[in-house]
Amino acid sequence: GTLDINQNTTSPENYKVASLVTTPPPTPSTKKSKPLVIIDPGHGGVDPGAIGTNGVREKDITLSLSQKLKKMLESKGYNVKMTRTNDTFIRLQDRVAFAHEQKGDIFVSIHADSIRKNNVSGASVYTLSETASDAQTAKLAQRENQADLIAGINLASEEKDVANILIDLAMRETMNQSKFFANTLVETMKSKRINMLDNPHRYAGFAVLKAPDIPSILVESGFISNAQEARLLSTSAHQSKIANSIASGIDAYFARVDHNNRI
């Protein structure tokens, strides 16, 4: 609008009006900054994780795969932070705290599984639940949750302190988002021809998935107890193939979240 130049624009009231009229409102940026993805390479330092049939250590596979995933996500414009960038031991609780402090949008923990039956192979995606989806998953969660015991830290006593109702409510919403994320990722990994376990979305009480406010998943990239899969997971090409499928799954997840937010 135009201002009447005869009016007294020096009085505070008129000055306010004048500045409102003459200053165009800031235009919201159309290009939103991309989400922050927290990648958590499992194990590390004194905790090697599972040892493969070919002697490969889970902690090495998870770090290498995570680094590839970080590069791919950054090339797509995402912000990415890793809970560890080298061979160090980090407590499960500190991994969760890191994601929370950094205000991550999603948390992806990368692992490689091991089982007594050496013919089992395939990737899987886990979300948090108090009850495990099957006996094998229960054992896996128990083993992962004991990672801190290697360094003489027991988290069991610290769990109850945070179980108040607000966290419980936030957790429920976060768990729903985590399930949505996991299902999207499983679909994408299958479409990218990644060998998956039967019922690849599974549930367990993984300590590392307990950030109350960040959708969190744990990806088991395959079984290093299976000779063929251990060999594959040791190769840069297969790690890149899995990293690519996870990056595409993250794209698909955020596209769906944006779509749902617009409805």
Buried (B, 14 or more C-beta within 10 A) or exposed (E): EEEEEEEEBEEEEBEEBBEEEEEEEEEEEEEEEBBBBBBBBBBBBEBBBBBBBEEBBBBBBBBBBBBBBBEBBBEEEBBBBBBBBEBEBBBBBBBBBBBBEBEBBBBBBBBBBBBEEBEBBBBBBBBBBEEBBEEBBBBBBEEBBBBBEEEEBEBEEEEEEEEEEEBEEBBEEBBEBBBBBBBBBBBBBBEBEBBBBEEBBBBBBBBBBBBBBBBBBBBBBBBBBBBBBBBBBBEEEBBBBBBBBBBBBBBBBBEBBEEEEEE
